[in-house]
Amino acid sequence: MSAMTLSEIVRHAKATMDKAMENTRREFATIRTGKATTSLLDLVKVEAYGSEMPLNQVGSVAAPEARLLTVTPWDKSLMPTIEKAIRDSDLGLNPSSQGGIIRVPIPALTEERRRDLVKVMHKLAEEGRVGVRHARHEALAQLKKIAHVSEDEKKHAEKDVQKATDDHIRHIDEMVKVKEAEIMEV
């Protein structure tokens, strides 16, 4: 690979930080709060047509009520398999079939379960922060190796990388506040 310019290094670092933050956002979406959200079932895999498929590829998921998800399988013969996949996931859900639709009631969270979810969420947030800091570390190491540019230009690029790091970490911290409030909301 050819050497990158200062601005390419900064751009690459920001893109990597964006990925880390987006990953954290996606992980947060799968953490169950008291409310029904279709992304809750995103990680459920269904044994269908000889392979493991994401639930949203074998049926449509909807949240018609605050504490209810519904799954409408495109192939009705998969209903028992989809139900089993949801039941066997570690989400603590108990689906039931009703006329071509699988109803998935979302139980209220216990205080203890809420605290566990907050711990999981903080762990995921820390992984996101580590990803952001790793991108900063990589970028700063690359900036040090660059020749043929003034120290001022390097310093400016380092400042840009640090600002991006601070912004991304602040954003993850804000996501934590919002998600924690969501989880603890009774």
Secondary structure, DSSP 8 states (H G I E B T S, - for coil): -----HHHHHHHHHHHHHHHHHHHHHHHHTS--SS--GGGGTT-EEEETTEEEEGGGTEEEEEEETTEEEEEESSGGGHHHHHHHHHHSTT----EEETTEEEEE-----HHHHHHHHHHHHHHHHHHHHHHHHHHHHHHHHHHH--SS-HHHHHHHHHHHHHHHHHHHHHHHHHHHHHHHHHH--
